[in-house]
Amino acid sequence: MQQPAMNFYLLGENAAVMQSLLPVDPHCQRRIWAVAQALNDEAQCIDVVPGMNNLTAVFDPDLQRGDEMIDRLKTLWALVEAEQFSPREIIIPVRYGGEDGPDLAVVAAHTGLSEEAVIAAHSQAEYLVYFLGFQPGFAYLGGLPASLATPRRAEPRVAVPAGSVGIGGQQTGIYPSSSPGGWQIIGRTDLRLFDVNRPTPSLLQSGDVVRFVPIDVALQHGENHA
């Protein structure tokens, strides 16, 4: 497979960046996560932040030069393979519709599907966590079926409950905490997406594979979740 073209550069005095020059691609993204794993295993960086199509390595300039970190990123990029990254699978039990999913009917009407078909399509897809942002623990997920794409609400809600599962355009996501939001809310989970008392506060991490399971199905089959 052809090697994705990458750009390497310094960001200030204590960060080095590698950035793909091609459109977002799952294979390239898994290689980026493999580089992140390798850097974390080496434990020489202050922080390693994988993003969508990029990675930022934060280092101590008193202990390491910027050109050395750039060289390390180039070396790791040449060595790692996408298959070296081992993703976790996270199951998210969801109560779809009703008070927990007040916009399920809106999504059904926009897509021309029944509410049952919307739930089936949303829960049968496999999603990939590309990166975290917007608020602590909020995961940007790839993998929403094109048939479910629905515009955001014309008027955002003042407060969306924590755990709400929504669709906004061509993306789906989960609100980790109560906040204003304009996504179409189709369900809710009781899982805590972000908890400062956990060793790793964010439940979801870059590279995780996510599956949504209707809560009655999850209970029936005894699904395990984080």
Salt bridges, closest charged atoms under 4 A:
GLU42 OE2 - ARG72 NH2 2.37
ASP67 OD1 - ARG65 NE 2.99
GLU68 OE2 - ARG65 NH1 3.20
GLU89 OE2 - ARG211 NE 3.54
ASP100 OD2 - ARG95 NE 2.84
ASP103 OD1 - ARG153 NH1 3.51
ASP103 OD2 - ARG157 NH1 2.76
ASP190 OD2 - ARG95 NH1 2.75
ASP195 OD2 - ARG192 NH1 3.67
ASP208 OD2 - ARG88 NH2 2.56
GLU223 OE1 - ARG211 NH2 3.89
